[in-house]
């Protein structure tokens, strides 16, 4: 019974690491640059 519990906990830790990594990759690419509005005279 002990190896089964250790395997489940190990799987959950790996899954949490993968989800955290994917979340980090998704949010690290969201760089917003705010520029003032420039209007060109016609």
N, C-alpha and C positions, 0 to 999 in steps of 0.2 A: 504494500500500500504506500510506503514511503516513496519509492521511485516514481510512482504515478503522480503523487502530489508535487514532487520536485519538478517533474516534466511539465505539468500544467502551469506551475508558477514560472518556470523558465520560458514557456511559450508566451505567457502574458507579458513578461518583461520584454521579450523580443518584439512582440506586437506593439507595445507601448513605445519602444524606441523607434520603430519604423513609422508609426503615426506621427510622433514628435518630429522626426526628420522631415517627413513630407510636409508637415505644417510649416516648419521652418523654411523649407525651400519655397513654398508657395508665398509666404509672407515676406521673405527677404527680397523678392523681385518686385514688390509693390513700392516703387519709388515715385513719389509724385513731386513734380517741380511746378510750383505756382509762379506764373509770370503775370506781371500787370497787363491789363488789357491795353493793347495798342491799336488805335484807330488811325487809319490812313485817310487823309483828306482826298476827296475826289476832284 
